[in-house]
Amino acid sequence: MPQQSHTSITLATKVTLFRILGIPVFILLMIYYKMSLAEGDPNEYQRMLALTLFIVIALTDALDGYLARTRNEITRLGAILDPLADKALLLSAIILLTRPSLPELQPQFPVIITMIVISRDAVLLAGTFIIHWLSGSIEVNPRISGKLATVFQMSAVIWALAAWPGAPFLVLAWLAALLTMLSGVQYVYDGKRYLEKHAAHT
């Protein structure tokens, strides 16, 4: 569906902005919870609030997409903000749930998994800027591996925030890491092909 031009902020974009504004609140809740954990008096109320907010923000991802499609309000602003909201939420959650120096935080992401997620997103961000600079435009076709990586990342974060037993969490986290690496390789390959196709046409 082609992107439409709108003179005002659409309802779908307002939902996306709500998601973005909720991320700093989530971060503060997690910071205060980790501070209480380090002091030996964990405030589980803050952890459950962070879990609830994370789920609400994650679920509204589907809502803004549905509103944009059904109301024919797919805009360039929304197309930029929506994936940024997803990345900001997941990266902040995974980073905050990774701290080897705080063993009381359980379960938590292994550092290597956090580095895989950060590295993939950094490569994709850099690649997006490079392709746009070289070609003047960019077309991103979502990969199923990327969508699955997001699902497993969110599932692992929810598991960790809920403080459920650690063994299944590690399975979710490593599946997320493997899918993240696979999607990263595929997106780099797609970017290479896009540049080659653009060069052939020009």
TIRO-2110 file (N, C-alpha, C; in Angstrom, 1 decimal):
// TIRO-2110
0.9, -1.2, 0.0, N, 1, A
0.0, 0.0, 0.0, CA, 1, A
0.9, 1.2, 0.0, C, 1, A
0.6, 2.2, -0.9, N, 2, A
1.5, 3.4, -1.0, CA, 2, A
1.3, 4.2, 0.3, C, 2, A
2.4, 5.0, 0.6, N, 3, A
2.3, 5.9, 1.7, CA, 3, A
1.5, 7.1, 1.3, C, 3, A
0.7, 7.6, 2.3, N, 4, A
-0.2, 8.7, 2.1, CA, 4, A
0.4, 9.9, 2.7, C, 4, A
0.1, 11.1, 2.2, N, 5, A
0.6, 12.3, 2.7, CA, 5, A
-0.5, 12.9, 3.6, C, 5, A
-0.2, 13.2, 4.8, N, 6, A
-1.2, 13.8, 5.7, CA, 6, A
-0.7, 15.1, 6.3, C, 6, A
-1.6, 16.1, 6.5, N, 7, A
-1.1, 17.3, 7.0, CA, 7, A
-1.1, 17.3, 8.5, C, 7, A
-1.8, 16.3, 9.2, N, 8, A
-1.8, 16.2, 10.6, CA, 8, A
-1.4, 14.9, 11.0, C, 8, A
-1.0, 14.7, 12.3, N, 9, A
-0.6, 13.5, 12.9, CA, 9, A
-1.7, 12.5, 12.9, C, 9, A
-1.6, 11.3, 12.3, N, 10, A
-2.6, 10.3, 12.2, CA, 10, A
-2.8, 9.6, 13.6, C, 10, A
-3.9, 8.9, 13.7, N, 11, A
-4.2, 8.2, 14.9, CA, 11, A
-3.1, 7.1, 15.1, C, 11, A
-2.7, 6.4, 14.1, N, 12, A
-1.7, 5.4, 14.1, CA, 12, A
-0.4, 6.0, 14.6, C, 12, A
0.0, 7.2, 14.2, N, 13, A
1.2, 7.8, 14.6, CA, 13, A
1.1, 8.2, 16.0, C, 13, A
-0.1, 8.7, 16.5, N, 14, A
-0.2, 9.0, 17.9, CA, 14, A
0.0, 7.8, 18.8, C, 14, A
-0.5, 6.6, 18.3, N, 15, A
-0.2, 5.4, 19.1, CA, 15, A
1.3, 5.1, 19.2, C, 15, A
1.9, 5.3, 18.0, N, 16, A
3.4, 5.1, 18.0, CA, 16, A
4.1, 6.1, 19.0, C, 16, A
3.7, 7.3, 19.0, N, 17, A
4.3, 8.3, 19.9, CA, 17, A
4.0, 7.9, 21.3, C, 17, A
2.8, 7.4, 21.6, N, 18, A
2.6, 6.9, 23.0, CA, 18, A
3.5, 5.8, 23.4, C, 18, A
3.8, 4.9, 22.4, N, 19, A
4.8, 3.8, 22.7, CA, 19, A
6.2, 4.4, 23.0, C, 19, A
6.6, 5.4, 22.2, N, 20, A
7.9, 6.0, 22.4, CA, 20, A
8.0, 6.7, 23.8, C, 20, A
6.9, 7.4, 24.1, N, 21, A
6.9, 8.1, 25.4, CA, 21, A
6.9, 7.2, 26.6, C, 21, A
6.4, 6.0, 26.4, N, 22, A
6.4, 5.0, 27.5, CA, 22, A
7.7, 4.4, 27.7, C, 22, A
8.6, 4.4, 26.8, N, 23, A
10.0, 3.8, 26.9, CA, 23, A
10.8, 4.4, 28.0, C, 23, A
10.9, 5.7, 28.2, N, 24, A
11.6, 6.3, 29.3, CA, 24, A
11.0, 5.9, 30.6, C, 24, A
9.7, 5.8, 30.7, N, 25, A
9.1, 5.4, 32.0, CA, 25, A
9.5, 4.0, 32.3, C, 25, A
9.5, 3.1, 31.3, N, 26, A
10.0, 1.7, 31.5, CA, 26, A
11.4, 1.7, 32.0, C, 26, A
12.3, 2.5, 31.4, N, 27, A
13.7, 2.5, 31.8, CA, 27, A
13.8, 3.0, 33.2, C, 27, A
13.1, 4.0, 33.6, N, 28, A
13.2, 4.5, 35.0, CA, 28, A
12.7, 3.5, 36.0, C, 28, A
11.6, 2.8, 35.7, N, 29, A
11.1, 1.7, 36.6, CA, 29, A
12.2, 0.6, 36.8, C, 29, A
12.9, 0.3, 35.7, N, 30, A
13.9, -0.8, 35.8, CA, 30, A
15.1, -0.3, 36.5, C, 30, A
15.5, 1.0, 36.3, N, 31, A
16.7, 1.5, 37.0, CA, 31, A
16.4, 1.5, 38.5, C, 31, A
15.2, 2.0, 38.9, N, 32, A
14.9, 2.0, 40.3, CA, 32, A
14.7, 0.6, 40.9, C, 32, A
14.2, -0.3, 40.1, N, 33, A
14.1, -1.7, 40.6, CA, 33, A
15.5, -2.3, 40.8, C, 33, A
16.4, -2.0, 39.9, N, 34, A
17.8, -2.6, 40.1, CA, 34, A
18.5, -1.9, 41.2, C, 34, A
18.2, -0.6, 41.5, N, 35, A
18.8, 0.0, 42.6, CA, 35, A
18.3, -0.6, 43.9, C, 35, A
17.0, -0.9, 44.0, N, 36, A
16.5, -1.6, 45.2, CA, 36, A
17.1, -3.0, 45.3, C, 36, A
17.3, -3.6, 44.2, N, 37, A
17.9, -5.0, 44.2, CA, 37, A
19.3, -5.0, 44.7, C, 37, A
20.1, -4.0, 44.3, N, 38, A
21.4, -3.9, 44.7, CA, 38, A
21.5, -3.5, 46.2, C, 38, A
20.5, -2.8, 46.7, N, 39, A
20.5, -2.5, 48.2, CA, 39, A
20.0, -3.6, 49.1, C, 39, A
19.6, -4.7, 48.4, N, 40, A
19.1, -5.9, 49.2, CA, 40, A
17.7, -5.8, 49.6, C, 40, A
16.9, -4.8, 49.1, N, 41, A
15.5, -4.7, 49.4, CA, 41, A
14.7, -4.5, 48.1, C, 41, A
14.6, -5.6, 47.3, N, 42, A
14.0, -5.4, 45.9, CA, 42, A
12.5, -5.0, 46.0, C, 42, A
12.2, -4.0, 45.2, N, 43, A
10.8, -3.5, 45.1, CA, 43, A
10.2, -4.2, 43.9, C, 43, A
9.5, -5.4, 44.2, N, 44, A
8.9, -6.2, 43.1, CA, 44, A
7.8, -5.5, 42.5, C, 44, A
7.2, -4.5, 43.1, N, 45, A
6.1, -3.7, 42.5, CA, 45, A
6.6, -3.0, 41.3, C, 45, A
7.8, -2.4, 41.4, N, 46, A
8.4, -1.7, 40.3, CA, 46, A
8.7, -2.7, 39.1, C, 46, A
9.1, -3.9, 39.4, N, 47, A
9.4, -4.9, 38.4, CA, 47, A
8.1, -5.3, 37.7, C, 47, A
7.1, -5.5, 38.4, N, 48, A
5.8, -5.8, 37.8, CA, 48, A
5.2, -4.7, 37.0, C, 48, A
5.4, -3.5, 37.4, N, 49, A
5.0, -2.3, 36.6, CA, 49, A
5.8, -2.2, 35.3, C, 49, A
7.1, -2.5, 35.4, N, 50, A
7.9, -2.5, 34.2, CA, 50, A
7.4, -3.6, 33.2, C, 50, A
7.1, -4.8, 33.8, N, 51, A
6.6, -5.9, 32.9, CA, 51, A
5.3, -5.5, 32.3, C, 51, A
4.4, -4.9, 33.0, N, 52, A
3.1, -4.5, 32.5, CA, 52, A
3.2, -3.5, 31.4, C, 52, A
4.1, -2.5, 31.6, N, 53, A
4.3, -1.4, 30.7, CA, 53, A
5.0, -2.0, 29.4, C, 53, A
5.9, -2.9, 29.6, N, 54, A
6.6, -3.5, 28.4, CA, 54, A
5.5, -4.2, 27.5, C, 54, A
4.7, -5.0, 28.2, N, 55, A
3.7, -5.7, 27.4, CA, 55, A
2.7, -4.8, 26.7, C, 55, A
2.3, -3.7, 27.4, N, 56, A
1.4, -2.7, 26.8, CA, 56, A
2.0, -2.1, 25.5, C, 56, A
3.3, -1.7, 25.7, N, 57, A
4.0, -1.0, 24.5, CA, 57, A
4.2, -2.0, 23.4, C, 57, A
4.5, -3.3, 23.7, N, 58, A
4.7, -4.3, 22.7, CA, 58, A
3.4, -4.6, 22.0, C, 58, A
2.3, -4.7, 22.7, N, 59, A
1.0, -5.0, 22.1, CA, 59, A
0.5, -3.9, 21.2, C, 59, A
0.8, -2.6, 21.6, N, 60, A
0.3, -1.5, 20.8, CA, 60, A
1.1, -1.4, 19.4, C, 60, A
2.2, -2.2, 19.3, N, 61, A
2.9, -2.2, 18.0, CA, 61, A
1.9, -2.8, 16.9, C, 61, A
1.2, -3.8, 17.3, N, 62, A
0.2, -4.4, 16.3, CA, 62, A
-0.9, -3.4, 16.1, C, 62, A
-1.3, -2.6, 17.1, N, 63, A
-2.4, -1.7, 17.0, CA, 63, A
-2.1, -0.6, 16.0, C, 63, A
-1.0, 0.0, 16.1, N, 64, A
-0.7, 1.2, 15.2, CA, 64, A
-0.6, 0.7, 13.8, C, 64, A
-0.1, -0.5, 13.6, N, 65, A
0.0, -1.0, 12.2, CA, 65, A
-1.4, -1.3, 11.7, C, 65, A
-2.3, -1.9, 12.5, N, 66, A
-3.6, -2.1, 12.1, CA, 66, A
-4.4, -0.8, 11.8, C, 66, A
-4.2, 0.2, 12.6, N, 67, A
-4.9, 1.4, 12.4, CA, 67, A
-4.4, 2.1, 11.1, C, 67, A
-3.1, 2.0, 10.8, N, 68, A
-2.6, 2.6, 9.6, CA, 68, A
-3.1, 2.0, 8.4, C, 68, A
-3.2, 0.6, 8.4, N, 69, A
-3.7, -0.1, 7.2, CA, 69, A
-5.2, 0.1, 7.0, C, 69, A
-6.0, -0.1, 8.0, N, 70, A
-7.4, 0.0, 7.9, CA, 70, A
-7.9, 1.4, 7.6, C, 70, A
-7.2, 2.4, 8.1, N, 71, A
-7.6, 3.8, 7.9, CA, 71, A
-6.9, 4.5, 6.7, C, 71, A
-6.1, 3.7, 6.0, N, 72, A
-5.3, 4.2, 4.9, CA, 72, A
-4.5, 5.4, 5.3, C, 72, A
-3.8, 5.3, 6.4, N, 73, A
-3.0, 6.4, 7.0, CA, 73, A
-1.5, 6.0, 7.1, C, 73, A
-1.0, 5.3, 6.2, N, 74, A
0.4, 4.9, 6.2, CA, 74, A
1.2, 6.1, 5.8, C, 74, A
2.0, 6.6, 6.7, N, 75, A
2.8, 7.8, 6.4, CA, 75, A
4.3, 7.6, 6.5, C, 75, A
5.1, 8.5, 5.9, N, 76, A
6.5, 8.4, 6.0, CA, 76, A
7.0, 8.5, 7.5, C, 76, A
6.4, 9.4, 8.2, N, 77, A
6.7, 9.6, 9.6, CA, 77, A
6.5, 8.3, 10.4, C, 77, A
5.3, 7.7, 10.2, N, 78, A
5.0, 6.5, 10.9, CA, 78, A
5.9, 5.4, 10.5, C, 78, A
6.3, 5.3, 9.2, N, 79, A
7.2, 4.2, 8.8, CA, 79, A
8.5, 4.3, 9.4, C, 79, A
8.9, 5.6, 9.8, N, 80, A
10.2, 5.8, 10.5, CA, 80, A
10.1, 5.5, 12.0, C, 80, A
9.1, 6.1, 12.6, N, 81, A
9.0, 6.0, 14.0, CA, 81, A
8.6, 4.6, 14.5, C, 81, A
7.8, 3.8, 13.8, N, 82, A
7.4, 2.5, 14.3, CA, 82, A
8.6, 1.5, 14.5, C, 82, A
9.5, 1.3, 13.6, N, 83, A
10.6, 0.4, 13.9, CA, 83, A
11.5, 1.0, 14.9, C, 83, A
11.7, 2.3, 15.0, N, 84, A
12.5, 3.0, 16.0, CA, 84, A
12.0, 2.7, 17.4, C, 84, A
10.6, 2.7, 17.5, N, 85, A
10.0, 2.4, 18.8, CA, 85, A
10.3, 1.0, 19.2, C, 85, A
10.2, 0.0, 18.3, N, 86, A
10.5, -1.4, 18.5, CA, 86, A
11.9, -1.6, 19.0, C, 86, A
12.9, -1.0, 18.3, N, 87, A
14.3, -1.2, 18.6, CA, 87, A
14.6, -0.5, 19.9, C, 87, A
14.1, 0.7, 20.2, N, 88, A
14.4, 1.4, 21.4, CA, 88, A
13.9, 0.6, 22.6, C, 88, A
12.7, 0.0, 22.5, N, 89, A
12.1, -0.7, 23.6, CA, 89, A
12.9, -2.0, 23.9, C, 89, A
13.2, -2.8, 22.8, N, 90, A
13.9, -4.0, 23.0, CA, 90, A
15.3, -3.8, 23.5, C, 90, A
16.0, -2.9, 22.9, N, 91, A
17.4, -2.7, 23.2, CA, 91, A
17.5, -2.2, 24.7, C, 91, A
16.7, -1.3, 25.1, N, 92, A
16.7, -0.8, 26.5, CA, 92, A
16.4, -1.9, 27.4, C, 92, A
15.4, -2.7, 27.1, N, 93, A
15.0, -3.8, 28.0, CA, 93, A
16.2, -4.9, 28.1, C, 93, A
16.7, -5.3, 27.0, N, 94, A
17.8, -6.3, 27.0, CA, 94, A
19.0, -5.7, 27.7, C, 94, A
19.4, -4.5, 27.5, N, 95, A
20.6, -3.9, 28.1, CA, 95, A
20.4, -3.8, 29.6, C, 95, A
19.2, -3.4, 30.1, N, 96, A
18.9, -3.3, 31.5, CA, 96, A
18.8, -4.6, 32.2, C, 96, A
18.5, -5.7, 31.4, N, 97, A
18.4, -7.0, 32.0, CA, 97, A
19.7, -7.8, 31.8, C, 97, A
20.8, -7.1, 31.5, N, 98, A
22.1, -7.6, 31.4, CA, 98, A
23.1, -6.9, 32.4, C, 98, A
23.4, -7.6, 33.5, N, 99, A
24.4, -7.0, 34.4, CA, 99, A
25.0, -8.0, 35.2, C, 99, A
26.1, -8.6, 34.8, N, 100, A
26.8, -9.7, 35.5, CA, 100, A
27.2, -9.3, 36.9, C, 100, A
27.5, -7.9, 37.1, N, 101, A
27.9, -7.5, 38.4, CA, 101, A
26.7, -7.4, 39.4, C, 101, A
25.5, -7.7, 39.0, N, 102, A
24.4, -7.8, 39.8, CA, 102, A
23.7, -9.2, 39.7, C, 102, A
24.3, -10.2, 40.4, N, 103, A
23.8, -11.5, 40.3, CA, 103, A
22.4, -11.7, 40.8, C, 103, A
22.0, -10.8, 41.7, N, 104, A
20.6, -10.9, 42.2, CA, 104, A
19.6, -10.7, 41.1, C, 104, A
19.9, -10.1, 40.0, N, 105, A
19.0, -9.9, 38.9, CA, 105, A
18.9, -11.2, 38.1, C, 105, A
17.8, -12.0, 38.3, N, 106, A
17.7, -13.2, 37.7, CA, 106, A
16.2, -13.4, 37.2, C, 106, A
16.1, -14.0, 36.0, N, 107, A
17.2, -14.3, 35.0, CA, 107, A
17.7, -13.1, 34.3, C, 107, A
18.9, -13.2, 33.8, N, 108, A
19.4, -12.0, 33.0, CA, 108, A
20.1, -12.5, 31.7, C, 108, A
20.2, -11.6, 30.7, N, 109, A
20.7, -12.0, 29.5, CA, 109, A
22.3, -12.1, 29.6, C, 109, A
22.8, -13.2, 29.0, N, 110, A
24.3, -13.3, 28.9, CA, 110, A
24.8, -12.1, 28.1, C, 110, A
26.0, -11.6, 28.4, N, 111, A
26.6, -10.5, 27.7, CA, 111, A
26.7, -10.7, 26.2, C, 111, A
27.1, -11.9, 25.8, N, 112, A
27.3, -12.2, 24.4, CA, 112, A
26.0, -12.1, 23.6, C, 112, A
24.9, -12.4, 24.2, N, 113, A
23.6, -12.3, 23.5, CA, 113, A
23.3, -10.8, 23.3, C, 113, A
23.5, -10.0, 24.4, N, 114, A
23.2, -8.6, 24.3, CA, 114, A
24.1, -7.9, 23.2, C, 114, A
25.4, -8.4, 23.2, N, 115, A
26.3, -7.8, 22.1, CA, 115, A
25.9, -8.2, 20.7, C, 115, A
25.3, -9.4, 20.6, N, 116, A
24.8, -9.8, 19.2, CA, 116, A
23.7, -8.9, 18.8, C, 116, A
22.7, -8.7, 19.7, N, 117, A
21.6, -7.8, 19.4, CA, 117, A
22.0, -6.4, 19.1, C, 117, A
22.9, -5.8, 19.9, N, 118, A
23.3, -4.5, 19.7, CA, 118, A
24.1, -4.4, 18.4, C, 118, A
25.0, -5.3, 18.1, N, 119, A
25.8, -5.3, 16.9, CA, 119, A
25.0, -5.4, 15.6, C, 119, A
24.0, -6.3, 15.7, N, 120, A
23.1, -6.4, 14.5, CA, 120, A
22.4, -5.1, 14.2, C, 120, A
21.8, -4.5, 15.2, N, 121, A
21.1, -3.3, 15.0, CA, 121, A
22.0, -2.1, 14.6, C, 121, A
23.2, -2.1, 15.1, N, 122, A
24.2, -1.1, 14.7, CA, 122, A
24.6, -1.2, 13.2, C, 122, A
24.8, -2.5, 12.8, N, 123, A
25.1, -2.7, 11.4, CA, 123, A
24.0, -2.3, 10.5, C, 123, A
22.8, -2.7, 10.9, N, 124, A
21.6, -2.3, 10.1, CA, 124, A
21.4, -0.8, 10.0, C, 124, A
21.6, -0.2, 11.1, N, 125, A
21.4, 1.3, 11.1, CA, 125, A
22.5, 2.0, 10.2, C, 125, A
23.7, 1.5, 10.3, N, 126, A
24.8, 2.1, 9.5, CA, 126, A
24.5, 1.7, 8.0, C, 126, A
24.1, 0.5, 7.7, N, 127, A
23.8, 0.1, 6.4, CA, 127, A
22.7, 0.9, 5.8, C, 127, A
21.7, 1.2, 6.6, N, 128, A
20.6, 2.0, 6.1, CA, 128, A
21.0, 3.4, 5.6, C, 128, A
21.9, 4.0, 6.5, N, 129, A
22.4, 5.4, 6.1, CA, 129, A
23.3, 5.3, 4.9, C, 129, A
24.1, 4.3, 4.8, N, 130, A
25.0, 4.2, 3.6, CA, 130, A
24.2, 4.0, 2.3, C, 130, A
23.2, 3.1, 2.4, N, 131, A
22.4, 2.8, 1.2, CA, 131, A
21.6, 4.1, 0.8, C, 131, A
21.1, 4.8, 1.8, N, 132, A
20.3, 6.0, 1.4, CA, 132, A
21.2, 7.1, 0.9, C, 132, A
22.4, 7.1, 1.4, N, 133, A
23.4, 8.1, 0.9, CA, 133, A
23.8, 7.8, -0.5, C, 133, A
24.0, 6.6, -0.8, N, 134, A
24.5, 6.2, -2.1, CA, 134, A
23.4, 6.2, -3.2, C, 134, A
22.2, 5.8, -2.8, N, 135, A
21.1, 5.6, -3.8, CA, 135, A
20.1, 6.7, -3.7, C, 135, A
20.0, 7.4, -2.6, N, 136, A
19.0, 8.4, -2.4, CA, 136, A
17.7, 7.9, -1.9, C, 136, A
17.6, 6.6, -1.8, N, 137, A
16.3, 6.0, -1.3, CA, 137, A
16.7, 4.6, -0.8, C, 137, A
15.7, 4.0, -0.1, N, 138, A
15.9, 2.6, 0.4, CA, 138, A
14.6, 1.9, 0.5, C, 138, A
14.6, 0.7, 0.2, N, 139, A
13.4, -0.2, 0.3, CA, 139, A
13.7, -1.4, 1.2, C, 139, A
13.0, -1.5, 2.3, N, 140, A
13.3, -2.6, 3.2, CA, 140, A
12.2, -3.6, 3.2, C, 140, A
12.5, -4.8, 2.8, N, 141, A
11.6, -5.9, 2.8, CA, 141, A
11.8, -6.8, 4.1, C, 141, A
10.8, -6.8, 5.0, N, 142, A
11.0, -7.5, 6.2, CA, 142, A
11.3, -9.0, 6.0, C, 142, A
12.2, -9.6, 6.7, N, 143, A
12.5, -11.0, 6.6, CA, 143, A
11.8, -11.7, 7.7, C, 143, A
11.4, -13.0, 7.5, N, 144, A
10.7, -13.8, 8.5, CA, 144, A
11.6, -14.0, 9.7, C, 144, A
12.9, -14.1, 9.4, N, 145, A
13.9, -14.4, 10.5, CA, 145, A
13.9, -13.1, 11.4, C, 145, A
13.8, -11.9, 10.8, N, 146, A
13.8, -10.7, 11.6, CA, 146, A
12.6, -10.6, 12.5, C, 146, A
11.4, -11.0, 11.9, N, 147, A
10.2, -11.0, 12.7, CA, 147, A
10.2, -12.0, 13.8, C, 147, A
10.8, -13.2, 13.5, N, 148, A
10.9, -14.2, 14.6, CA, 148, A
11.9, -13.8, 15.6, C, 148, A
13.0, -13.1, 15.2, N, 149, A
13.9, -12.7, 16.2, CA, 149, A
13.3, -11.7, 17.2, C, 149, A
12.5, -10.8, 16.6, N, 150, A
11.7, -9.8, 17.5, CA, 150, A
10.8, -10.5, 18.4, C, 150, A
10.1, -11.6, 18.0, N, 151, A
9.2, -12.3, 18.8, CA, 151, A
9.9, -13.0, 19.9, C, 151, A
11.0, -13.6, 19.6, N, 152, A
11.8, -14.4, 20.7, CA, 152, A
12.5, -13.4, 21.6, C, 152, A
12.9, -12.2, 21.1, N, 153, A
13.5, -11.2, 22.0, CA, 153, A
12.5, -10.7, 23.0, C, 153, A
11.3, -10.4, 22.5, N, 154, A
10.2, -10.0, 23.4, CA, 154, A
9.8, -11.0, 24.4, C, 154, A
9.7, -12.3, 23.9, N, 155, A
9.3, -13.4, 24.8, CA, 155, A
10.4, -13.6, 25.9, C, 155, A
11.7, -13.5, 25.6, N, 156, A
12.7, -13.6, 26.5, CA, 156, A
12.7, -12.5, 27.6, C, 156, A
12.4, -11.2, 27.1, N, 157, A
12.3, -10.1, 28.0, CA, 157, A
11.2, -10.3, 29.0, C, 157, A
10.0, -10.6, 28.4, N, 158, A
8.8, -10.8, 29.3, CA, 158, A
9.1, -11.9, 30.3, C, 158, A
9.8, -13.0, 29.9, N, 159, A
10.1, -14.1, 30.8, CA, 159, A
11.0, -13.6, 31.9, C, 159, A
12.0, -12.8, 31.6, N, 160, A
13.0, -12.3, 32.6, CA, 160, A
12.3, -11.3, 33.5, C, 160, A
11.5, -10.4, 33.0, N, 161, A
10.8, -9.4, 33.8, CA, 161, A
9.8, -10.1, 34.8, C, 161, A
9.2, -11.2, 34.3, N, 162, A
8.3, -12.0, 35.2, CA, 162, A
9.0, -12.8, 36.2, C, 162, A
10.4, -12.9, 36.1, N, 163, A
11.2, -13.6, 37.0, CA, 163, A
10.8, -15.1, 37.1, C, 163, A
10.5, -15.7, 35.9, N, 164, A
10.2, -17.1, 35.9, CA, 164, A
11.5, -17.9, 35.9, C, 164, A
11.4, -19.2, 36.1, N, 165, A
12.6, -20.1, 36.1, CA, 165, A
13.5, -19.8, 34.9, C, 165, A
14.9, -20.0, 35.1, N, 166, A
15.8, -19.5, 34.2, CA, 166, A
16.1, -20.4, 33.0, C, 166, A
15.9, -21.8, 33.1, N, 167, A
16.3, -22.7, 32.0, CA, 167, A
15.5, -22.4, 30.7, C, 167, A
14.2, -22.3, 30.7, N, 168, A
13.5, -21.9, 29.4, CA, 168, A
13.9, -20.5, 28.9, C, 168, A
14.2, -19.6, 29.8, N, 169, A
14.6, -18.3, 29.4, CA, 169, A
15.9, -18.4, 28.5, C, 169, A
16.9, -19.2, 28.9, N, 170, A
18.1, -19.3, 28.1, CA, 170, A
17.8, -19.8, 26.8, C, 170, A
16.9, -20.8, 26.7, N, 171, A
16.5, -21.3, 25.4, CA, 171, A
15.9, -20.2, 24.5, C, 171, A
15.0, -19.4, 25.0, N, 172, A
14.4, -18.3, 24.3, CA, 172, A
15.5, -17.3, 23.9, C, 172, A
16.4, -17.0, 24.8, N, 173, A
17.4, -15.9, 24.6, CA, 173, A
18.3, -16.4, 23.5, C, 173, A
18.8, -17.6, 23.5, N, 174, A
19.7, -18.1, 22.5, CA, 174, A
19.0, -18.3, 21.1, C, 174, A
17.8, -18.7, 21.1, N, 175, A
17.0, -18.7, 19.8, CA, 175, A
16.9, -17.3, 19.3, C, 175, A
16.6, -16.4, 20.1, N, 176, A
16.6, -15.0, 19.7, CA, 176, A
17.9, -14.5, 19.1, C, 176, A
19.0, -14.9, 19.8, N, 177, A
20.3, -14.5, 19.3, CA, 177, A
20.6, -15.1, 17.9, C, 177, A
20.3, -16.4, 17.8, N, 178, A
20.6, -17.1, 16.5, CA, 178, A
19.8, -16.5, 15.4, C, 178, A
18.5, -16.2, 15.6, N, 179, A
17.7, -15.6, 14.6, CA, 179, A
18.1, -14.1, 14.3, C, 179, A
18.6, -13.5, 15.3, N, 180, A
19.1, -12.1, 15.2, CA, 180, A
20.3, -12.1, 14.2, C, 180, A
21.2, -13.1, 14.4, N, 181, A
22.4, -13.2, 13.6, CA, 181, A
22.0, -13.5, 12.1, C, 181, A
21.1, -14.5, 12.0, N, 182, A
20.6, -14.9, 10.7, CA, 182, A
19.9, -13.7, 9.9, C, 182, A
19.1, -13.0, 10.6, N, 183, A
18.4, -11.9, 10.0, CA, 183, A
19.4, -10.8, 9.6, C, 183, A
20.4, -10.6, 10.4, N, 184, A
21.5, -9.6, 10.1, CA, 184, A
22.2, -9.9, 8.9, C, 184, A
22.6, -11.2, 8.7, N, 185, A
23.2, -11.6, 7.5, CA, 185, A
22.3, -11.5, 6.3, C, 185, A
21.1, -11.8, 6.4, N, 186, A
20.1, -11.7, 5.3, CA, 186, A
19.9, -10.2, 4.9, C, 186, A
19.8, -9.3, 5.9, N, 187, A
19.6, -7.9, 5.6, CA, 187, A
20.8, -7.3, 4.9, C, 187, A
22.0, -7.7, 5.3, N, 188, A
23.2, -7.3, 4.7, CA, 188, A
23.3, -7.7, 3.2, C, 188, A
22.9, -9.0, 3.0, N, 189, A
22.8, -9.5, 1.6, CA, 189, A
21.8, -8.7, 0.8, C, 189, A
20.6, -8.4, 1.4, N, 190, A
19.6, -7.7, 0.7, CA, 190, A
20.1, -6.3, 0.4, C, 190, A
20.8, -5.7, 1.3, N, 191, A
21.4, -4.3, 1.0, CA, 191, A
22.4, -4.4, -0.1, C, 191, A
23.2, -5.4, -0.1, N, 192, A
24.2, -5.5, -1.2, CA, 192, A
23.5, -5.7, -2.6, C, 192, A
22.4, -6.5, -2.6, N, 193, A
21.7, -6.7, -3.9, CA, 193, A
21.0, -5.4, -4.3, C, 193, A
20.5, -4.7, -3.3, N, 194, A
19.8, -3.4, -3.6, CA, 194, A
20.7, -2.4, -4.3, C, 194, A
22.0, -2.3, -3.7, N, 195, A
22.9, -1.4, -4.3, CA, 195, A
23.4, -1.8, -5.7, C, 195, A
23.5, -3.1, -5.9, N, 196, A
23.9, -3.6, -7.2, CA, 196, A
22.8, -3.3, -8.2, C, 196, A
21.6, -3.5, -7.8, N, 197, A
20.4, -3.3, -8.7, CA, 197, A
20.4, -1.8, -9.0, C, 197, A
20.6, -0.9, -8.0, N, 198, A
20.6, 0.5, -8.2, CA, 198, A
21.7, 0.9, -9.2, C, 198, A
22.9, 0.3, -9.0, N, 199, A
24.0, 0.7, -9.9, CA, 199, A
23.8, 0.2, -11.3, C, 199, A
23.1, -0.9, -11.5, N, 200, A
22.8, -1.4, -12.8, CA, 200, A
21.8, -0.5, -13.6, C, 200, A
20.9, 0.1, -12.8, N, 201, A
19.9, 1.0, -13.4, CA, 201, A
20.5, 2.4, -13.7, C, 201, A
21.5, 2.8, -13.0, N, 202, A
22.1, 4.1, -13.2, CA, 202, A
23.3, 4.1, -14.0, C, 202, A
END
